[in-house]
Amino acid sequence: MNDVTRDPEILGGTPVFRGTRVPVKTLFDYLMGGDRLAEFLDDFPTVTEAQALAVLKAAELSVEAAA
């Protein structure tokens, strides 16, 4: 998935949204905490909606493949 990158120079290799320093885990933390996607995007304007939706879709496909 090219919406996410890992670089040892950025947050020690934590997966982040490409072109940002926003960890992907932060999106899931927001959603699991009851926040809406719009709130996450407002708080992290460097992440595009398309990037966030691509990560969520990849997670969905991963769960489906594991089932």
PDB file as gemmi writes it, atoms N, CA and C in Angstrom:
CRYST1    1.000    1.000    1.000  90.00  90.00  90.00 P 1                      
ATOM      1  N   MET A   1       0.861  -1.169   0.000  1.00  0.00           N  
ATOM      2  CA  MET A   1       0.000   0.000   0.000  1.00  0.00           C  
ATOM      3  C   MET A   1       0.903   1.226   0.000  1.00  0.00           C  
ATOM      4  N   ASN A   2       0.739   2.096  -0.959  1.00  0.00           N  
ATOM      5  CA  ASN A   2       1.647   3.231  -1.052  1.00  0.00           C  
ATOM      6  C   ASN A   2       1.147   4.470  -0.306  1.00  0.00           C  
ATOM      7  N   ASP A   3       0.095   4.340   0.479  1.00  0.00           N  
ATOM      8  CA  ASP A   3      -0.375   5.444   1.310  1.00  0.00           C  
ATOM      9  C   ASP A   3       0.309   5.431   2.673  1.00  0.00           C  
ATOM     10  N   VAL A   4       1.078   4.384   2.933  1.00  0.00           N  
ATOM     11  CA  VAL A   4       1.764   4.216   4.211  1.00  0.00           C  
ATOM     12  C   VAL A   4       3.242   3.981   3.924  1.00  0.00           C  
ATOM     13  N   THR A   5       4.073   4.524   4.781  1.00  0.00           N  
ATOM     14  CA  THR A   5       5.510   4.317   4.636  1.00  0.00           C  
ATOM     15  C   THR A   5       6.131   4.038   5.997  1.00  0.00           C  
ATOM     16  N   ARG A   6       7.262   3.357   5.967  1.00  0.00           N  
ATOM     17  CA  ARG A   6       8.068   3.104   7.168  1.00  0.00           C  
ATOM     18  C   ARG A   6       9.487   3.526   6.842  1.00  0.00           C  
ATOM     19  N   ASP A   7      10.018   4.378   7.685  1.00  0.00           N  
ATOM     20  CA  ASP A   7      11.370   4.879   7.488  1.00  0.00           C  
ATOM     21  C   ASP A   7      12.012   4.986   8.863  1.00  0.00           C  
ATOM     22  N   PRO A   8      13.158   4.355   9.058  1.00  0.00           N  
ATOM     23  CA  PRO A   8      13.793   4.417  10.368  1.00  0.00           C  
ATOM     24  C   PRO A   8      14.093   5.847  10.821  1.00  0.00           C  
ATOM     25  N   GLU A   9      14.156   6.777   9.877  1.00  0.00           N  
ATOM     26  CA  GLU A   9      14.419   8.180  10.201  1.00  0.00           C  
ATOM     27  C   GLU A   9      13.160   8.929  10.630  1.00  0.00           C  
ATOM     28  N   ILE A  10      11.997   8.332  10.430  1.00  0.00           N  
ATOM     29  CA  ILE A  10      10.726   8.965  10.799  1.00  0.00           C  
ATOM     30  C   ILE A  10      10.078   8.135  11.886  1.00  0.00           C  
ATOM     31  N   LEU A  11      10.023   8.699  13.081  1.00  0.00           N  
ATOM     32  CA  LEU A  11       9.414   8.047  14.244  1.00  0.00           C  
ATOM     33  C   LEU A  11       9.926   6.623  14.451  1.00  0.00           C  
ATOM     34  N   GLY A  12      11.196   6.432  14.173  1.00  0.00           N  
ATOM     35  CA  GLY A  12      11.827   5.134  14.416  1.00  0.00           C  
ATOM     36  C   GLY A  12      11.272   3.990  13.593  1.00  0.00           C  
ATOM     37  N   GLY A  13      10.704   4.286  12.443  1.00  0.00           N  
ATOM     38  CA  GLY A  13      10.185   3.236  11.570  1.00  0.00           C  
ATOM     39  C   GLY A  13       8.720   2.907  11.790  1.00  0.00           C  
ATOM     40  N   THR A  14       8.049   3.665  12.653  1.00  0.00           N  
ATOM     41  CA  THR A  14       6.611   3.475  12.857  1.00  0.00           C  
ATOM     42  C   THR A  14       5.887   3.726  11.533  1.00  0.00           C  
ATOM     43  N   PRO A  15       4.932   2.891  11.149  1.00  0.00           N  
ATOM     44  CA  PRO A  15       4.178   3.154   9.915  1.00  0.00           C  
ATOM     45  C   PRO A  15       3.432   4.483  10.023  1.00  0.00           C  
ATOM     46  N   VAL A  16       3.671   5.353   9.041  1.00  0.00           N  
ATOM     47  CA  VAL A  16       3.018   6.657   8.995  1.00  0.00           C  
ATOM     48  C   VAL A  16       2.361   6.848   7.636  1.00  0.00           C  
ATOM     49  N   PHE A  17       1.418   7.772   7.591  1.00  0.00           N  
ATOM     50  CA  PHE A  17       0.830   8.143   6.303  1.00  0.00           C  
ATOM     51  C   PHE A  17       1.916   8.815   5.466  1.00  0.00           C  
ATOM     52  N   ARG A  18       2.038   8.385   4.212  1.00  0.00           N  
ATOM     53  CA  ARG A  18       3.086   8.896   3.323  1.00  0.00           C  
ATOM     54  C   ARG A  18       3.027  10.424   3.266  1.00  0.00           C  
ATOM     55  N   GLY A  19       4.202  11.027   3.371  1.00  0.00           N  
ATOM     56  CA  GLY A  19       4.314  12.483   3.294  1.00  0.00           C  
ATOM     57  C   GLY A  19       3.991  13.193   4.601  1.00  0.00           C  
ATOM     58  N   THR A  20       3.789  12.418   5.681  1.00  0.00           N  
ATOM     59  CA  THR A  20       3.457  12.998   6.980  1.00  0.00           C  
ATOM     60  C   THR A  20       4.303  12.341   8.053  1.00  0.00           C  
ATOM     61  N   ARG A  21       4.108  12.797   9.273  1.00  0.00           N  
ATOM     62  CA  ARG A  21       4.686  12.137  10.442  1.00  0.00           C  
ATOM     63  C   ARG A  21       3.553  11.614  11.323  1.00  0.00           C  
ATOM     64  N   VAL A  22       2.407  11.366  10.730  1.00  0.00           N  
ATOM     65  CA  VAL A  22       1.222  10.907  11.468  1.00  0.00           C  
ATOM     66  C   VAL A  22       1.185   9.381  11.444  1.00  0.00           C  
ATOM     67  N   PRO A  23       1.332   8.750  12.616  1.00  0.00           N  
ATOM     68  CA  PRO A  23       1.268   7.287  12.650  1.00  0.00           C  
ATOM     69  C   PRO A  23      -0.107   6.763  12.219  1.00  0.00           C  
ATOM     70  N   VAL A  24      -0.102   5.688  11.454  1.00  0.00           N  
ATOM     71  CA  VAL A  24      -1.350   5.057  11.024  1.00  0.00           C  
ATOM     72  C   VAL A  24      -2.175   4.636  12.243  1.00  0.00           C  
ATOM     73  N   LYS A  25      -1.506   4.185  13.283  1.00  0.00           N  
ATOM     74  CA  LYS A  25      -2.192   3.748  14.493  1.00  0.00           C  
ATOM     75  C   LYS A  25      -3.080   4.858  15.065  1.00  0.00           C  
ATOM     76  N   THR A  26      -2.700   6.100  14.861  1.00  0.00           N  
ATOM     77  CA  THR A  26      -3.490   7.218  15.378  1.00  0.00           C  
ATOM     78  C   THR A  26      -4.894   7.208  14.786  1.00  0.00           C  
ATOM     79  N   LEU A  27      -5.014   6.863  13.515  1.00  0.00           N  
ATOM     80  CA  LEU A  27      -6.342   6.770  12.894  1.00  0.00           C  
ATOM     81  C   LEU A  27      -7.190   5.736  13.621  1.00  0.00           C  
ATOM     82  N   PHE A  28      -6.624   4.571  13.866  1.00  0.00           N  
ATOM     83  CA  PHE A  28      -7.376   3.515  14.542  1.00  0.00           C  
ATOM     84  C   PHE A  28      -7.678   3.890  15.987  1.00  0.00           C  
ATOM     85  N   ASP A  29      -6.756   4.588  16.648  1.00  0.00           N  
ATOM     86  CA  ASP A  29      -7.009   5.062  18.014  1.00  0.00           C  
ATOM     87  C   ASP A  29      -8.213   6.007  18.042  1.00  0.00           C  
ATOM     88  N   TYR A  30      -8.274   6.906  17.089  1.00  0.00           N  
ATOM     89  CA  TYR A  30      -9.406   7.834  17.008  1.00  0.00           C  
ATOM     90  C   TYR A  30     -10.717   7.066  16.824  1.00  0.00           C  
ATOM     91  N   LEU A  31     -10.732   6.182  15.850  1.00  0.00           N  
ATOM     92  CA  LEU A  31     -11.972   5.460  15.548  1.00  0.00           C  
ATOM     93  C   LEU A  31     -12.385   4.562  16.708  1.00  0.00           C  
ATOM     94  N   MET A  32     -11.427   3.898  17.334  1.00  0.00           N  
ATOM     95  CA  MET A  32     -11.750   3.030  18.465  1.00  0.00           C  
ATOM     96  C   MET A  32     -12.206   3.851  19.672  1.00  0.00           C  
ATOM     97  N   GLY A  33     -11.782   5.100  19.737  1.00  0.00           N  
ATOM     98  CA  GLY A  33     -12.195   5.982  20.816  1.00  0.00           C  
ATOM     99  C   GLY A  33     -13.550   6.620  20.581  1.00  0.00           C  
ATOM    100  N   GLY A  34     -14.167   6.314  19.449  1.00  0.00           N  
ATOM    101  CA  GLY A  34     -15.497   6.832  19.167  1.00  0.00           C  
ATOM    102  C   GLY A  34     -15.509   8.093  18.317  1.00  0.00           C  
ATOM    103  N   ASP A  35     -14.333   8.546  17.899  1.00  0.00           N  
ATOM    104  CA  ASP A  35     -14.289   9.729  17.041  1.00  0.00           C  
ATOM    105  C   ASP A  35     -14.636   9.344  15.611  1.00  0.00           C  
ATOM    106  N   ARG A  36     -15.090  10.323  14.875  1.00  0.00           N  
ATOM    107  CA  ARG A  36     -15.412  10.101  13.468  1.00  0.00           C  
ATOM    108  C   ARG A  36     -14.187  10.384  12.607  1.00  0.00           C  
ATOM    109  N   LEU A  37     -14.194   9.854  11.411  1.00  0.00           N  
ATOM    110  CA  LEU A  37     -13.100  10.076  10.478  1.00  0.00           C  
ATOM    111  C   LEU A  37     -12.884  11.568  10.260  1.00  0.00           C  
ATOM    112  N   ALA A  38     -13.954  12.324  10.163  1.00  0.00           N  
ATOM    113  CA  ALA A  38     -13.850  13.767   9.935  1.00  0.00           C  
ATOM    114  C   ALA A  38     -13.063  14.450  11.056  1.00  0.00           C  
ATOM    115  N   GLU A  39     -13.231  13.985  12.277  1.00  0.00           N  
ATOM    116  CA  GLU A  39     -12.494  14.568  13.399  1.00  0.00           C  
ATOM    117  C   GLU A  39     -10.996  14.288  13.258  1.00  0.00           C  
ATOM    118  N   PHE A  40     -10.669  13.068  12.892  1.00  0.00           N  
ATOM    119  CA  PHE A  40      -9.269  12.719  12.665  1.00  0.00           C  
ATOM    120  C   PHE A  40      -8.679  13.608  11.576  1.00  0.00           C  
ATOM    121  N   LEU A  41      -9.378  13.741  10.471  1.00  0.00           N  
ATOM    122  CA  LEU A  41      -8.881  14.541   9.352  1.00  0.00           C  
ATOM    123  C   LEU A  41      -8.749  16.011   9.737  1.00  0.00           C  
ATOM    124  N   ASP A  42      -9.650  16.516  10.546  1.00  0.00           N  
ATOM    125  CA  ASP A  42      -9.543  17.904  11.020  1.00  0.00           C  
ATOM    126  C   ASP A  42      -8.308  18.088  11.899  1.00  0.00           C  
ATOM    127  N   ASP A  43      -8.031  17.106  12.742  1.00  0.00           N  
ATOM    128  CA  ASP A  43      -6.901  17.205  13.666  1.00  0.00           C  
ATOM    129  C   ASP A  43      -5.559  16.943  12.988  1.00  0.00           C  
ATOM    130  N   PHE A  44      -5.583  16.227  11.859  1.00  0.00           N  
ATOM    131  CA  PHE A  44      -4.355  15.890  11.134  1.00  0.00           C  
ATOM    132  C   PHE A  44      -4.512  16.255   9.657  1.00  0.00           C  
ATOM    133  N   PRO A  45      -4.495  17.550   9.356  1.00  0.00           N  
ATOM    134  CA  PRO A  45      -4.778  18.003   7.985  1.00  0.00           C  
ATOM    135  C   PRO A  45      -3.750  17.561   6.944  1.00  0.00           C  
ATOM    136  N   THR A  46      -2.598  17.047   7.376  1.00  0.00           N  
ATOM    137  CA  THR A  46      -1.631  16.559   6.389  1.00  0.00           C  
ATOM    138  C   THR A  46      -2.030  15.200   5.831  1.00  0.00           C  
ATOM    139  N   VAL A  47      -2.963  14.527   6.483  1.00  0.00           N  
ATOM    140  CA  VAL A  47      -3.474  13.238   5.994  1.00  0.00           C  
ATOM    141  C   VAL A  47      -4.697  13.526   5.130  1.00  0.00           C  
ATOM    142  N   THR A  48      -4.711  12.980   3.931  1.00  0.00           N  
ATOM    143  CA  THR A  48      -5.865  13.193   3.063  1.00  0.00           C  
ATOM    144  C   THR A  48      -6.952  12.160   3.361  1.00  0.00           C  
ATOM    145  N   GLU A  49      -8.147  12.493   2.989  1.00  0.00           N  
ATOM    146  CA  GLU A  49      -9.249  11.543   3.161  1.00  0.00           C  
ATOM    147  C   GLU A  49      -8.975  10.280   2.349  1.00  0.00           C  
ATOM    148  N   ALA A  50      -8.431  10.447   1.156  1.00  0.00           N  
ATOM    149  CA  ALA A  50      -8.133   9.282   0.314  1.00  0.00           C  
ATOM    150  C   ALA A  50      -7.120   8.356   1.000  1.00  0.00           C  
ATOM    151  N   GLN A  51      -6.113   8.925   1.652  1.00  0.00           N  
ATOM    152  CA  GLN A  51      -5.133   8.105   2.367  1.00  0.00           C  
ATOM    153  C   GLN A  51      -5.799   7.331   3.501  1.00  0.00           C  
ATOM    154  N   ALA A  52      -6.616   8.016   4.281  1.00  0.00           N  
ATOM    155  CA  ALA A  52      -7.276   7.375   5.417  1.00  0.00           C  
ATOM    156  C   ALA A  52      -8.210   6.266   4.940  1.00  0.00           C  
ATOM    157  N   LEU A  53      -8.965   6.540   3.898  1.00  0.00           N  
ATOM    158  CA  LEU A  53      -9.888   5.524   3.384  1.00  0.00           C  
ATOM    159  C   LEU A  53      -9.134   4.332   2.798  1.00  0.00           C  
ATOM    160  N   ALA A  54      -7.988   4.579   2.174  1.00  0.00           N  
ATOM    161  CA  ALA A  54      -7.191   3.480   1.626  1.00  0.00           C  
ATOM    162  C   ALA A  54      -6.670   2.584   2.750  1.00  0.00           C  
ATOM    163  N   VAL A  55      -6.261   3.176   3.854  1.00  0.00           N  
ATOM    164  CA  VAL A  55      -5.788   2.388   4.997  1.00  0.00           C  
ATOM    165  C   VAL A  55      -6.927   1.573   5.581  1.00  0.00           C  
ATOM    166  N   LEU A  56      -8.087   2.176   5.705  1.00  0.00           N  
ATOM    167  CA  LEU A  56      -9.241   1.447   6.245  1.00  0.00           C  
ATOM    168  C   LEU A  56      -9.654   0.308   5.318  1.00  0.00           C  
ATOM    169  N   LYS A  57      -9.603   0.535   4.028  1.00  0.00           N  
ATOM    170  CA  LYS A  57      -9.945  -0.505   3.055  1.00  0.00           C  
ATOM    171  C   LYS A  57      -8.940  -1.652   3.131  1.00  0.00           C  
ATOM    172  N   ALA A  58      -7.659  -1.318   3.257  1.00  0.00           N  
ATOM    173  CA  ALA A  58      -6.632  -2.360   3.373  1.00  0.00           C  
ATOM    174  C   ALA A  58      -6.848  -3.180   4.635  1.00  0.00           C  
ATOM    175  N   ALA A  59      -7.233  -2.527   5.719  1.00  0.00           N  
ATOM    176  CA  ALA A  59      -7.511  -3.250   6.963  1.00  0.00           C  
ATOM    177  C   ALA A  59      -8.717  -4.171   6.787  1.00  0.00           C  
ATOM    178  N   GLU A  60      -9.728  -3.673   6.105  1.00  0.00           N  
ATOM    179  CA  GLU A  60     -10.918  -4.494   5.847  1.00  0.00           C  
ATOM    180  C   GLU A  60     -10.553  -5.732   5.034  1.00  0.00           C  
ATOM    181  N   LEU A  61      -9.784  -5.533   3.997  1.00  0.00           N  
ATOM    182  CA  LEU A  61      -9.386  -6.663   3.142  1.00  0.00           C  
ATOM    183  C   LEU A  61      -8.518  -7.663   3.911  1.00  0.00           C  
ATOM    184  N   SER A  62      -7.687  -7.154   4.788  1.00  0.00           N  
ATOM    185  CA  SER A  62      -6.846  -8.022   5.599  1.00  0.00           C  
ATOM    186  C   SER A  62      -7.689  -8.901   6.529  1.00  0.00           C  
ATOM    187  N   VAL A  63      -8.712  -8.300   7.118  1.00  0.00           N  
ATOM    188  CA  VAL A  63      -9.601  -9.065   8.016  1.00  0.00           C  
ATOM    189  C   VAL A  63     -10.377 -10.103   7.210  1.00  0.00           C  
ATOM    190  N   GLU A  64     -10.866  -9.713   6.040  1.00  0.00           N  
ATOM    191  CA  GLU A  64     -11.614 -10.652   5.209  1.00  0.00           C  
ATOM    192  C   GLU A  64     -10.736 -11.820   4.778  1.00  0.00           C  
ATOM    193  N   ALA A  65      -9.478 -11.543   4.448  1.00  0.00           N  
ATOM    194  CA  ALA A  65      -8.566 -12.599   4.004  1.00  0.00           C  
ATOM    195  C   ALA A  65      -8.247 -13.568   5.140  1.00  0.00           C  
ATOM    196  N   ALA A  66      -8.262 -13.066   6.359  1.00  0.00           N  
ATOM    197  CA  ALA A  66      -7.944 -13.899   7.517  1.00  0.00           C  
ATOM    198  C   ALA A  66      -9.127 -14.763   7.953  1.00  0.00           C  
ATOM    199  N   ALA A  67     -10.314 -14.397   7.506  1.00  0.00           N  
ATOM    200  CA  ALA A  67     -11.512 -15.118   7.941  1.00  0.00           C  
ATOM    201  C   ALA A  67     -11.699 -16.423   7.192  1.00  0.00           C  
TER     202      ALA A  67                                                      
END                                                                             
